[in-house]
Amino acid sequence: MSRLRAVAIWGALLAVLVVPVLVAATSEFLAYRDTIYIISGFAGIAGMALLLLQPLLVGGYLPGLERARGRLAHRWIGAALLASVTVHVAGLWLTSPPDVIDALFFRSPTPFSVWGVLAMWALFFAALLAAFRRLLGITPAVWRAGHTALVASAVLGTVVHALLIEGTMGFGSKIVLCVVVLLATVKTVLDLKVWSRLRRRA
């Protein structure tokens, strides 16, 4: 890969990741929110940015972070992603415990809450499956298929969750980030041929 192409890929990625944060930082909605709510909101934005990095890393698409290095970074970014989701939910809990309880028990009247909770549990189960796959004795093909299905569900839920919220994230930058996250996930799943490998081993 040429140096110019590598710079272009990293530059485009940084723009997709940073612009939504900058737009959110200048949002007029921040004037009406307390510190904990703001931290929680930005943790959610950070989580979505990390969600984009995950398929790019495991697929080996980022210059300098091809397959071996990319998969190692994938694990660390996964831990950071779980931390950001935890901060996001914990901040919302501290701000308004009843709303979080309603969301967790699927009693919330706001559809974005349902999608957010579904995405959260899918992400947590994907992480647990990765952490305990050897202990559970799951074959590599089965665990990849299960992990991929859970991650894809988390991505879809997160995207719908983000699109339904009218908050600090700018509409245009949010749309771009959501589309790129979806495309990166789909491309990685197709390129790695997770499902075809499972069928061959069945």
PyMOL commands that set and color helices and strands:
alter all, ss='L'
color gray80, all
select helices_A, chain A and resi 3-25+28-32+35-58+67-95+97-104+111-136+140-164+171-192+194-201
alter helices_A, ss='H'
color red, helices_A
deselect
rebuild
show_as cartoon
